Amino acid sequence: MVGLGNPGIDSTCKPARHDDQMVILSRDDKHIILDTVTTSWICCDQDVLDLYMKCDGSRSVADLAKETHHEMTPTVLHTLHKLGLVSMRAEEDIRKPPDWPDRLELEIAVLKLTWRCNLSCRYCYAECGKLGQDMPLKVARKIIDRIFELPQNRVGIQWGGGEPLLAFPVIQEAAKYALRKAKKSGKEVKFVMQTNGTMLDRHIEKRLRKLKTGFGVSIDGPEQINDQTRVFGDGTSSYKQVEDSMRKLESMPACIITLTRANAPNVEEVIRHFARLGIRTLKINPCRPLGRGQNNRDICLDPLSFADYKIRAIEEILRLRKSGFEIQIPGNTEVIVRNFLNSSRKNANCYSSPSCGAGMRMLGIDVNGDVYPCEELTGVRAYLCGNLLEQSLDDIFSNSSTMSRLRARTVYNLAKCRECSWRHFCGGGCASAAAGEYGDIMREDPHCEFRKKYFEYILWKLALSQPRDWIEP
């Protein structure tokens, strides 16, 4: 056997490409070879693509080296094989889709501490307002007990609402309780919270930091833009109070922007405004027709328009980064970037494979201990899984018919997803969005066309740039 200068290659092997699972994307003189099962990919020139196309299982590595008259041919073939883009033996099949756990692997439990909110946002999926139930502290403690019963060593809890700071005393006592349990059990617990920002001040910030609770603020742009969608219950402006609150903090929090027809046409202005405020970390979400959004569908963007505006936002962020602003790529885009850079593991919430992770990696828990597969489905009785005052999480996971349905919601069982090239990047998209739009979790994400366009945009940007242009080390 001849090594051809590369000990990882046997010259007698006959490389074969996986035609049925491969997609070729081309732009000018560059090409991307993409494995739609393992999500491995490579960006290459025409010579490498030509070599790849010659890998039909009929010629050996030595034959291909002679045919191409190129000394690097064995090395290129080794790289393609290592990425799983070609097989070296007829019986070899390394194209394995991601496995799905057969037990609950909870990464984040969102505890809805209150259904109350002092704002009345036009697109609030939870339809929270002035009145609503709060979670009693004894219920919060019982939920924490149940979470710590799980065998995992790391626990994630999000304080949700409504506006969670309206239930701040519960946050304080429940977080202290969880921290004591973590210390006693040798486990790690992490808390996060999303707030509308109207109640923040330096005092609350310090107490949240002491309770190891990270937090972000929801805001949609400068005053005249933000106040078209995010106002107090009486219709008055919320922006000045939110900005004043953030300026009082020791450091600027991360922010979530919801793109709507009100702010999307001025998305570059919105991004620059946040950069000038000193906001370093963003997340850009779509406006979905859920809750109040169902009654205000006119402000929701269609999927392809949302893709266009989000791409404009990313391009503006990249320009700002090049000009010296310390602003990060939005968190939900960074997840996609990291998934592209590490094809061996797709387990980020909402962008995992072969499903979004609802009911398996994330849960929504109502004020009375009721368990739902996802925060956005909390309170929708059709998706109730059980109650933590009466059952353990293992019991609920094993015996809930809703959980069984969620486990069946994979890209293998969703008709529109089954043959899609992006299925293992996407995982079928958001189950709660499918439930809200179609009344059926066994449907694809209604933002399917957004995901296809956005994934291809991100992949080309990565292929033609450097990872450090996109994410922090």
C-alpha positions in Angstrom: 0.0 0.0 0.0 1.2 3.5 -0.8 0.7 6.2 1.7 1.0 9.0 -0.9 2.6 11.2 1.7 -0.4 11.1 4.1 -0.5 8.3 6.7 -4.2 8.8 7.2 -5.0 7.7 3.6 -4.8 4.2 2.1 -4.1 4.5 -1.6 -6.3 1.5 -2.4 -9.4 3.0 -0.9 -12.1 4.1 -3.3 -13.7 7.4 -2.1 -17.4 7.7 -2.6 -19.5 10.8 -2.0 -22.9 10.6 -0.3 -25.0 11.9 -3.2 -28.4 11.5 -1.5 -27.4 13.7 1.5 -25.1 16.2 -0.1 -26.0 19.7 -1.3 -23.7 22.0 -3.3 -24.1 25.7 -2.9 -22.3 27.9 -5.3 -21.5 31.6 -5.4 -19.1 33.1 -8.0 -15.9 31.0 -7.9 -16.6 29.5 -4.4 -18.6 26.4 -3.5 -19.9 24.9 -0.3 -20.3 21.1 0.1 -22.9 20.5 2.8 -23.8 17.2 4.4 -27.5 17.6 5.3 -27.4 14.8 7.9 -24.2 15.4 9.9 -24.2 19.1 9.1 -20.5 19.0 8.2 -19.5 21.4 5.4 -16.5 22.8 3.6 -16.0 25.9 1.4 -13.8 25.2 -1.6 -12.7 26.2 -5.0 -13.6 24.6 -8.3 -10.6 22.2 -8.2 -11.7 20.7 -4.9 -15.3 20.5 -6.1 -14.2 18.7 -9.2 -12.2 16.2 -7.1 -15.2 15.7 -4.9 -17.4 15.0 -7.9 -14.9 12.3 -9.1 -15.4 10.4 -5.8 -17.9 7.9 -7.2 -16.4 4.8 -5.6 -14.9 3.5 -8.9 -11.4 4.9 -8.5 -8.8 4.5 -5.8 -7.0 7.4 -4.0 -4.0 6.5 -6.1 -6.1 6.7 -9.3 -7.5 10.1 -8.4 -4.0 11.4 -7.5 -2.8 10.4 -11.0 -5.9 11.7 -12.7 -5.7 15.1 -11.1 -1.9 15.5 -11.4 -2.0 17.2 -8.0 0.3 16.3 -5.1 -2.3 17.6 -2.6 -5.1 15.3 -3.7 -4.6 12.7 -0.9 -4.5 15.5 1.7 -7.7 17.0 0.3 -9.4 13.5 0.3 -8.3 13.0 3.9 -9.9 16.3 4.8 -13.1 15.4 3.0 -13.2 12.0 4.7 -12.4 13.5 8.1 -15.4 15.8 7.7 -17.6 12.9 6.7 -18.2 14.3 3.2 -16.8 11.1 1.5 -16.5 7.5 2.6 -13.4 5.5 2.0 -15.1 2.0 2.0 -18.3 0.9 0.4 -19.6 -0.5 3.7 -18.7 2.7 5.6 -21.5 5.0 6.6 -20.4 7.7 9.0 -23.4 9.9 8.2 -25.2 9.6 11.5 -27.9 12.1 12.5 -27.8 13.5 16.0 -29.2 11.2 18.7 -32.1 12.3 20.9 -32.0 11.5 24.6 -34.5 9.1 26.1 -34.7 11.0 29.3 -35.2 14.5 30.4 -32.0 16.6 30.1 -33.3 19.9 31.5 -31.2 22.9 30.7 -33.6 25.6 31.6 -36.9 25.7 33.5 -38.8 28.9 33.2 -40.8 29.6 36.3 -43.7 31.9 35.6 -43.6 33.9 38.9 -46.5 36.2 37.9 -49.1 36.8 35.2 -49.0 40.5 36.1 -47.2 43.1 34.1 -47.2 46.9 34.3 -46.8 47.2 30.5 -49.3 46.3 27.8 -47.1 45.4 24.8 -49.0 45.0 21.6 -47.4 41.6 20.8 -47.2 40.0 24.3 -47.7 36.3 23.7 -48.7 35.8 27.3 -51.3 38.6 27.3 -50.1 39.7 30.7 -51.6 42.8 32.3 -52.4 44.6 35.6 -54.2 41.7 37.1 -53.0 38.1 37.4 -51.8 35.3 39.7 -48.4 35.2 41.4 -46.5 32.1 42.3 -46.5 31.4 46.1 -43.1 30.9 47.6 -44.0 27.4 48.9 -44.8 26.4 45.2 -41.5 27.9 44.0 -39.6 25.9 46.7 -41.4 22.7 45.7 -40.6 23.2 42.0 -36.9 23.8 43.0 -37.0 20.5 45.0 -38.3 18.7 41.9 -35.6 20.2 39.7 -32.8 19.2 42.1 -34.1 15.6 42.0 -32.8 15.2 38.5 -29.5 13.4 38.2 -27.8 16.2 36.3 -25.1 18.4 37.9 -26.1 21.7 36.4 -29.5 23.4 36.9 -30.8 26.4 35.0 -33.7 28.5 36.2 -35.3 31.5 34.5 -37.5 33.8 36.5 -40.3 34.5 34.2 -43.6 36.5 33.9 -45.4 38.8 33.2 -42.9 41.2 34.7 -40.9 39.0 37.1 -39.7 42.0 39.2 -43.3 42.5 40.4 -42.6 39.2 42.3 -39.1 40.2 43.5 -39.6 38.9 47.1 -40.3 35.5 45.6 -37.1 35.7 43.4 -35.0 36.6 46.5 -36.2 33.8 48.7 -36.5 31.1 46.0 -33.0 31.9 44.7 -31.5 31.7 48.2 -33.3 28.4 48.7 -31.9 27.0 45.4 -28.4 28.2 46.2 -28.5 26.4 49.5 -29.7 23.2 47.8 -26.9 23.6 45.2 -24.3 23.9 47.9 -25.6 21.0 49.8 -25.9 18.7 46.8 -22.7 19.8 45.1 -24.6 20.9 42.0 -24.3 24.2 40.0 -27.4 26.4 39.6 -27.7 29.4 37.2 -30.4 32.0 37.2 -31.5 34.3 34.4 -34.3 36.8 34.0 -35.8 38.9 31.3 -37.4 42.2 32.5 -39.1 45.1 30.8 -36.6 47.3 32.7 -39.1 49.8 34.2 -38.4 48.7 37.8 -34.6 48.3 37.6 -32.2 50.4 39.7 -28.8 50.0 41.2 -30.1 48.5 44.4 -32.1 45.7 42.6 -29.1 45.2 40.3 -26.8 44.5 43.3 -29.3 42.2 44.9 -29.7 40.2 41.6 -25.9 39.9 41.2 -25.7 38.7 44.8 -28.3 36.1 44.0 -26.2 35.0 40.9 -29.0 36.1 38.6 -28.1 37.5 35.2 -30.8 39.6 33.5 -31.7 41.2 30.2 -34.0 44.0 29.2 -36.6 44.0 26.5 -36.6 47.2 24.4 -37.4 47.8 20.7 -35.5 51.0 19.8 -35.3 54.7 20.4 -38.3 56.4 22.1 -40.4 57.2 19.0 -40.0 53.6 17.7 -40.1 51.7 21.0 -43.3 53.4 22.1 -45.3 52.2 19.1 -45.4 48.7 20.6 -44.2 48.9 24.2 -46.3 51.1 26.5 -47.7 51.1 30.0 -51.2 49.8 30.6 -52.6 53.3 30.3 -51.0 53.8 26.9 -48.2 56.2 28.1 -44.6 56.0 27.0 -42.3 53.4 28.6 -39.0 54.3 26.9 -37.8 57.1 29.1 -38.3 55.1 32.3 -36.5 52.1 30.8 -33.6 54.1 29.5 -33.3 56.0 32.8 -33.4 52.7 34.7 -30.6 51.2 32.5 -28.4 54.3 32.9 -28.5 53.9 36.7 -27.1 50.4 36.5 -23.4 49.5 37.1 -23.2 48.0 33.6 -25.5 47.9 30.6 -27.6 44.7 30.5 -28.2 42.5 27.5 -31.3 43.5 25.5 -33.9 41.7 23.4 -35.3 43.5 20.4 -38.6 42.2 18.9 -38.7 43.1 15.2 -42.0 44.4 14.0 -43.3 46.6 11.2 -42.9 49.5 13.6 -39.1 49.2 14.0 -37.8 46.9 11.2 -37.7 49.6 8.4 -35.3 51.6 10.7 -33.3 48.6 11.9 -29.9 50.2 11.3 -30.9 53.2 13.3 -32.2 50.9 16.1 -28.9 49.0 16.2 -26.8 52.2 16.2 -29.0 53.6 19.0 -28.3 50.6 21.2 -24.5 50.8 20.4 -24.5 54.5 21.5 -26.2 53.6 24.7 -23.4 51.1 25.4 -25.5 48.0 25.0 -23.0 45.2 24.1 -25.2 42.2 23.9 -28.4 41.8 21.9 -30.9 39.2 20.8 -33.3 39.8 17.9 -36.6 38.0 18.0 -39.5 37.8 15.5 -43.0 39.2 16.5 -45.2 36.1 16.5 -49.1 36.1 16.2 -49.5 34.6 19.7 -51.5 36.2 22.5 -51.9 39.9 21.9 -49.9 39.4 18.7 -52.8 37.3 17.4 -55.0 40.5 17.6 -52.3 42.7 16.2 -51.1 40.5 13.3 -50.6 43.7 11.2 -47.4 44.4 13.1 -45.9 41.0 12.5 -43.4 40.5 9.7 -43.8 37.7 7.2 -40.9 35.2 7.4 -38.9 36.4 4.4 -39.2 40.1 5.4 -38.0 39.2 8.9 -35.0 37.5 7.3 -34.2 40.5 5.2 -34.4 42.9 8.2 -32.5 40.6 10.5 -29.7 40.3 7.8 -29.6 44.1 7.6 -29.3 44.2 11.4 -26.4 41.8 11.3 -24.6 43.7 8.6 -24.9 46.9 10.7 -23.5 45.1 13.7 -20.6 43.8 11.7 -19.9 47.4 10.4 -20.0 48.7 14.0 -17.7 46.0 15.2 -15.2 46.9 12.5 -15.4 50.5 13.5 -14.5 49.7 17.1 -17.8 49.3 18.9 -17.8 46.5 21.4 -21.1 45.0 20.3 -21.6 41.2 20.1 -23.4 39.2 17.4 -26.9 38.7 18.7 -27.2 35.7 21.0 -29.6 33.7 18.9 -27.5 34.2 15.8 -24.3 33.2 17.8 -26.0 29.9 18.6 -26.4 29.3 14.8 -22.8 30.3 14.2 -21.5 28.0 16.9 -23.6 25.1 15.5 -22.1 25.7 12.1 -18.6 25.7 13.5 -19.2 22.5 15.5 -21.2 20.0 13.6 -20.8 17.3 16.2 -23.3 18.8 18.7 -26.6 20.6 18.0 -28.1 21.0 21.4 -28.8 24.7 21.9 -32.4 25.4 22.9 -34.6 26.2 19.9 -31.8 25.3 17.5 -31.1 21.7 18.5 -31.6 18.6 16.4 -33.6 16.6 15.7 -36.2 18.8 17.5 -36.3 22.2 19.1 -35.8 20.8 22.6 -39.3 21.7 24.0 -40.2 19.2 26.7 -36.8 17.7 26.8 -34.3 20.5 27.4 -36.6 23.2 28.4 -39.9 23.5 30.4 -42.3 26.2 31.3 -43.8 26.0 34.8 -46.9 27.9 35.8 -47.7 29.8 39.1 -49.5 26.7 40.4 -46.7 24.1 39.5 -48.3 23.0 36.2 -45.7 21.9 33.7 -45.7 22.8 30.0 -43.1 21.9 27.3 -42.0 25.5 26.7 -42.4 28.9 28.2 -44.5 30.1 25.3 -47.0 27.3 25.8 -47.4 28.0 29.6 -51.1 28.2 30.4 -52.3 26.6 27.1 -54.2 23.7 28.7 -54.0 21.6 25.6 -50.3 21.2 26.3 -50.4 20.6 30.1 -48.0 17.8 31.0 -48.6 17.4 34.8 -48.1 19.2 38.1 -45.0 19.3 40.2 -46.9 19.5 43.5 -48.2 16.0 42.7 -45.5 14.4 40.4 -41.8 14.3 39.9 -40.3 15.5 36.6 -39.3 12.0 35.8 -42.9 10.8 36.2 -44.2 13.7 34.0 -41.6 13.0 31.3 -42.4 9.3 31.3 -46.1 9.4 31.5 -47.4 12.6 30.0 -49.0 12.1 26.6 -48.0 15.7 25.7 -44.4 14.8 26.4 -44.7 11.7 24.2 -46.1 13.9 21.4 -43.1 16.3 21.8 -40.7 13.4 21.6 -42.3 12.4 18.3 -41.9 15.9 17.0 -38.7 15.4 15.1 -37.5 16.3 11.6 -38.1 12.7 10.7 -41.8 13.0 11.5 -42.6 16.5 10.2 -43.6 16.2 6.6 -42.2 19.5 5.4 -38.9 19.0 7.3 -38.1 15.4 6.4 -36.3 16.2 3.1 -35.2 19.8 3.9 -31.5 20.4 3.5 -31.5 22.5 6.7 -33.4 20.1 8.9 -30.5 19.2 11.3 -29.5 22.9 11.6 -33.1 23.8 12.4 -34.6 20.8 14.2 -38.1 21.6 12.8 -38.2 25.0 14.4 -40.4 26.3 17.2 -43.1 23.9 18.5 -45.0 26.7 20.2 -45.0 28.8 17.1 -46.4 25.8 15.1 -49.1 25.3 17.8 -50.0 29.0 17.7 -50.2 29.3 14.0 -51.6 25.9 13.0 -53.0 24.5 16.3 -50.7 21.5 15.7 -47.3 20.9 17.1 -46.7 18.3 14.4 -46.2 21.1 11.9 -43.1 23.0 10.9 -42.2 26.4 12.3 -44.3 29.0 10.4 -41.0 30.9 10.1 -39.6 28.0 8.1 -38.7 30.2 5.1 -36.9 32.7 7.3 -34.7 29.9 8.7 -33.7 28.6 5.3 -32.7 32.1 4.0 -31.0 33.0 7.2 -29.0 29.8 7.5 -27.7 30.1 4.0 -26.7 33.8 4.7 -24.9 32.8 7.8 -23.1 29.9 6.2 -21.8 32.0 3.3 -20.7 34.8 5.7 -18.8 32.2 7.8 -17.3 30.6 4.7 -15.9 33.9 3.4 -14.8 35.4 6.7 -13.1 34.3 10.0 -15.0 32.9 13.1 -13.4 35.7 15.2 -15.3 38.2 13.1 -18.5 36.7 14.5 -18.0 35.4 18.0 -15.9 36.2 21.0 -13.0 33.8 21.8 
